[in-house]
């Protein structure tokens, strides 16, 4: 009996602490990483879209995800149609106390004119969303308000090296004309001040619709004739057109660099952004050297 009593007192405090944690669900791991940074030890975070093998535009909800959303205190998502599968799941799992934060709302003034939905590539929109998350967590858990405030400041500081890497890239390779297989990297391309060419085929390819033969021909000739200095492709999109475009670029000697819609290797948000900028810098430097 004494043994059971001791076990209870050893286990009970840990169980209570786990139950006291705020349950957060992020639609994508890019936002999940941010929520983990802001919430720290006070928040349990589940990222729904976190597999490197899944095309985000083909992702679908499931009953398991519905259950996770039903039990969530806080939901953070991209919005603007990128995670449209969330809407029916949220509607079907209505919860009076649940708060839903959309990056498309927090960063509405910073959305590109073409309504590009890949908002997570904008550090500015991510910081605005992080600020909203910190405020929401403070309302839910005012006892740890100082922690959430401090974590927000720390997250803000983590973003600074992204801007430093952007400046390094601009200094070494300024004013480039670039393109992409899909418009996943557009917000970062804009931050770099690069000219993003051939939008039509990028958006036609984004939702796996079929670009016209004329668009494909123009894009192929642009790569072959070196009308752009860099091709960005989405590592999570696997189809013949993407493979052909990347192959054409490499055959023509155009650097082709893969990016993703989510961190693929467990990096936090800032590390993920920086590593991809460094990959671009390395590819451009290698091409210049050759």
C-alpha positions in Angstrom: 0.0 0.0 0.0 2.8 2.4 0.9 4.4 1.6 -2.5 1.3 2.5 -4.4 1.0 5.7 -2.3 4.6 6.7 -3.2 4.0 5.9 -6.9 1.0 8.2 -6.8 2.9 11.1 -5.5 5.7 10.6 -7.9 3.4 10.4 -10.9 0.6 12.7 -10.0 2.5 16.0 -10.2 3.8 15.1 -13.7 0.3 14.1 -14.9 -1.1 17.4 -13.5 1.5 19.4 -15.3 0.8 17.6 -18.6 -2.9 18.3 -18.2 -2.3 21.9 -17.4 -0.5 22.5 -20.6 -2.2 24.3 -23.5 -2.9 22.1 -26.4 -2.0 23.7 -29.7 -2.4 22.4 -33.3 -0.5 23.9 -36.2 -1.7 23.1 -39.7 1.9 23.1 -40.9 5.2 22.4 -39.1 6.5 25.8 -40.1 3.9 27.3 -37.8 4.3 24.5 -35.3 8.0 25.4 -34.9 7.0 29.0 -34.2 4.3 28.0 -31.6 6.8 25.8 -29.8 9.2 28.7 -29.6 6.6 31.0 -28.1 4.8 28.5 -25.9 7.9 26.8 -24.5 7.2 24.2 -21.8 3.7 25.5 -21.2 2.3 24.3 -24.6 2.0 20.9 -26.3 2.2 21.4 -30.1 1.0 19.0 -32.8 1.9 19.8 -36.5 -0.5 18.2 -38.9 1.5 18.7 -42.1 5.0 17.6 -41.2 6.0 14.9 -43.7 8.6 15.7 -46.4 7.0 13.2 -48.8 3.6 15.0 -48.9 2.7 17.7 -51.5 1.0 20.3 -49.3 -1.5 21.1 -52.1 -2.6 17.5 -52.1 -2.9 17.0 -48.3 -6.3 15.9 -47.0 -7.8 15.9 -43.6 -8.8 12.8 -41.6 -10.9 11.7 -38.6 -7.7 11.6 -36.5 -7.0 15.2 -37.4 -10.6 16.1 -36.5 -10.1 14.6 -33.0 -6.9 16.6 -32.5 -8.7 19.8 -33.5 -11.6 19.0 -31.2 -9.2 18.8 -28.2 -7.1 21.9 -29.2 -7.1 25.1 -27.2 -5.3 26.9 -30.0 -5.1 26.4 -33.7 -2.6 28.2 -36.0 -2.9 27.9 -39.7 -1.8 29.6 -42.9 -5.1 30.5 -44.5 -5.5 32.0 -48.0 -6.5 28.6 -49.3 -3.1 26.9 -48.7 -4.6 24.7 -46.0 -8.2 24.8 -47.2 -8.7 21.3 -45.9 -8.8 22.8 -42.4 -12.0 24.7 -42.9 -14.5 21.7 -42.9 -12.5 20.1 -40.1 -12.8 23.2 -37.9 -16.4 23.6 -38.7 -17.1 19.9 -37.8 -15.3 20.1 -34.5 -16.6 23.4 -33.1 -15.2 24.2 -29.7 -16.4 27.2 -27.7 -13.0 27.9 -26.0 -10.8 27.2 -29.0 -8.9 30.1 -30.6 -8.0 30.0 -34.3 -5.2 32.2 -35.6 -4.6 32.6 -39.4 -1.4 34.1 -40.8 -3.5 35.5 -43.6 -5.3 37.6 -41.1 -2.3 38.7 -39.0 -0.3 39.5 -42.0 -3.1 40.8 -44.3 -1.4 44.0 -45.1 1.8 42.2 -46.3 0.1 39.7 -48.6 1.4 39.9 -52.2 -0.9 41.4 -54.8 -1.3 38.1 -56.5 -2.5 36.5 -53.2 0.4 34.1 -53.1 -0.6 31.8 -50.3 2.9 30.7 -49.2 2.9 33.2 -46.3 5.4 31.3 -44.1 8.2 32.4 -46.4 7.7 36.0 -45.1 9.5 36.6 -41.8 7.4 39.7 -41.4 4.2 37.8 -41.6 5.6 35.0 -39.3 6.5 37.6 -36.7 3.1 39.2 -36.8 1.5 35.8 -36.4 3.9 35.0 -33.5 2.8 38.2 -31.8 -0.8 37.1 -32.1 0.0 33.7 -30.7 1.8 35.2 -27.7 -1.2 37.4 -26.9 -3.6 34.4 -27.2 -1.4 32.3 -24.9 -1.3 35.1 -22.4 -5.1 35.3 -22.4 -5.4 31.5 -21.8 -2.6 31.4 -19.3 -1.9 34.8 -17.7 0.2 33.2 -15.0 3.0 32.7 -17.5 2.6 35.9 -19.4 6.2 36.9 -18.8 7.4 33.7 -20.3 5.4 34.2 -23.5 6.6 37.8 -23.8 10.2 36.7 -23.3 9.8 33.9 -25.8 8.4 36.3 -28.4 11.4 38.5 -28.0 13.7 35.5 -28.4 11.8 34.4 -31.5 12.2 38.0 -32.9 15.9 37.8 -32.3 16.1 34.4 -34.0 14.7 36.0 -37.2 17.6 38.5 -37.4 20.1 36.1 -38.9 17.6 35.4 -41.7 17.8 39.1 -42.7 21.6 38.9 -42.3 21.8 36.0 -44.7 19.5 37.8 -47.1 21.9 40.8 -47.1 24.8 38.5 -47.6 23.1 37.0 -50.7 22.2 40.4 -52.1 25.8 41.7 -51.6 27.2 38.7 -53.4 24.6 38.3 -56.1 22.4 41.4 -56.6 19.6 42.2 -58.9 19.0 38.7 -60.4 16.2 37.5 -62.6 15.0 34.2 -61.2 12.1 31.8 -61.7 10.5 28.8 -60.0 8.6 25.7 -60.8 5.8 26.8 -58.4 5.5 30.1 -56.5 6.4 28.6 -53.1 9.5 30.9 -52.6 7.9 34.2 -53.9 7.9 36.1 -50.6 11.6 35.4 -50.0 12.4 36.2 -53.6 10.7 39.6 -53.1 12.7 40.2 -49.9 15.9 39.5 -51.9 14.8 42.1 -54.4 15.1 39.6 -57.3 12.9 39.8 -60.4 10.5 36.8 -60.3 9.9 35.8 -63.9 7.2 33.6 -65.6 4.5 33.8 -63.0 1.8 32.2 -65.2 3.4 28.8 -65.5 4.3 28.8 -61.8 0.7 29.4 -60.7 -0.7 27.0 -63.3 1.6 24.3 -61.9 0.8 25.1 -58.2 -2.4 23.1 -57.9 -1.4 20.4 -60.3 -3.4 21.9 -63.1 -1.8 21.6 -66.6 0.1 24.6 -68.0 -0.4 25.3 -71.7 2.0 24.0 -74.2 3.0 27.6 -75.0 3.8 28.3 -71.4 5.9 25.2 -71.1 7.8 26.0 -74.3 8.4 29.6 -73.2 9.7 28.4 -69.8 12.0 25.8 -71.4 13.4 28.3 -73.8 14.0 30.8 -71.0 16.1 28.3 -69.2 18.0 27.2 -72.3 18.7 30.8 -73.3 19.8 31.8 -69.7 17.1 34.4 -69.3 17.1 33.7 -65.6 20.1 33.1 -63.2 18.4 30.7 -60.9 15.6 28.1 -60.8 13.8 27.4 -57.5 11.8 24.1 -57.2 9.7 22.6 -54.5 11.2 19.4 -53.1 7.8 18.2 -52.1 6.3 18.2 -55.6 7.1 15.1 -57.7 5.8 15.1 -61.2 7.1 15.0 -64.8 6.9 18.7 -65.4 9.0 19.6 -62.4 11.6 16.9 -63.2 11.8 18.2 -66.8 12.2 21.8 -65.7 14.9 21.0 -63.2 16.7 18.8 -65.8 16.5 21.5 -68.4 18.0 24.1 -66.0 20.8 21.8 -65.0 21.6 20.8 -68.6 21.8 24.5 -69.4 24.0 25.3 -66.5 21.4 27.2 -64.5 21.6 26.6 -60.7 18.5 24.7 -59.5 17.9 24.8 -55.8 15.2 22.9 -53.9 13.1 24.4 -51.1 10.1 23.2 -49.2 6.8 24.4 -47.7 7.8 23.0 -44.3 11.0 22.3 -42.4 12.0 18.8 -43.6 14.8 17.9 -41.2 13.6 19.0 -37.8 15.0 22.5 -38.0 13.3 25.4 -36.3 11.8 28.1 -38.5 14.8 30.3 -38.6 17.3 27.5 -39.2 15.1 26.3 -42.1 15.0 29.7 -43.7 18.8 30.3 -43.3 19.8 26.8 -44.6 17.9 27.4 -47.8 19.3 30.8 -48.3 22.8 29.4 -47.8 22.0 26.6 -50.3 21.1 29.3 -52.9 24.3 31.3 -52.1 26.4 28.2 -52.5 24.8 27.2 -55.8 25.2 30.7 -57.2 28.8 30.9 -56.1 29.6 27.6 -57.6 28.1 28.7 -60.9 30.0 32.0 -60.8 33.2 30.1 -60.1 32.7 27.7 -63.0 
